[in-house]
Amino acid sequence: MNATKKIAAGADSTPAAGQNDQQPDLNSMLEGLLKNTLKVAQPGTVSEGQRCGLVAIVGKPNVGKSTLLNALVGQKISITSRKAQTTRHRITGMHTRGATQFVFVDTPGFQTLHTNALNKSLNKTVQGAVADVDLILFVVEAGSFTPADARVLALLGKNIPTLLIANKLDNIHRRGDIAPWLQTMQDKHKFAEFVPMSAKSAKDTERLLGICEKYLPEQAWWYADDELTDRSEKFLASELVREKLFRLTGDELPYTSTVVIDKFEEEPPQRKGQKRLLRIAATIVVERDTHKAMVIGDKGERIKRIGMETRVELEKLADAKVFIELWVKVRSGWADDEARVRSFGYE
């Protein structure tokens, strides 16, 4: 592998004509400012043989890892919300294009604020995901590097190529500010390439796929070319309930709340032209009675909305009719109980 540090500069950086404070093209600007130490990355050429490999997406909570995974796969397979610790499992998403199959692994944000059994389980998932992959995408917010970022970076080995994904580039108002920050980042780790981007930009996502491609080994694909994830519809249902739960309660509800699927049954179509039916019963687990009341809401309106929004989205993703029942139970201290953490499906 070429050990030279590189930059894959963000797209759409050329200003409109007539602006007074014109910014040069970001590619040219970064190349000029950092020409002594860095080079602009190009996607590279790939041989005609099949390529396939594991790409881990890691970073602290809330830097956009799940949004990036969904963009790279081309469909929602990992839930997102503004609440930290939304992703709690290793979620694999596949994207096949041309002769290359990308197998992306989204991981929980590495937890440092709490040391309960749940967080220990999540951190083990992160450490396991980065141990045996072909490429690591280390995601940070563009222009920022916090102690939490540093603790995640310390987990990464030096023998696996790692790209610095400077995400949320659209939040940087002065693109020229990113160049000196990138120079400081090259001293943090031996990154193979630097990729300033926005996970919400289809052009940036496509460019990132081209960059990742050259790091994957030549070997046969592991999955069919139309597969998008190795997770089941049952798992997706529980994740969607949890996503709606966090989005509709905001910061009021502690992160330790979780969802357990009690029943997941599939019924075939009754007649031609009908869709199959999924019957789901799920329990939302909280730690206090006050949290239970919060989830249920006034006259049950909030839990009804959680169920309705879950049903609507799951029907689109699963191409099925969905009937879902939700319950709320209080299990005080479950996140500190290793046995209960495992019983709720955490590794």
Beta strands, then each sheet from edge to edge (+ up, - down):
strand 1: 6-7
strand 2: 39-40
strand 3: 51-58
strand 4: 91-97
strand 5: 100-106
strand 6: 135-141
strand 7: 162-167
strand 8: 193-196
strand 9: 258-267
strand 10: 277-286
strand 11: 321-330
sheet 1: 1+ 2+
sheet 2: 4+ 5- 3- 6- 7- 8-
sheet 3: 9+ 10- 11-
end
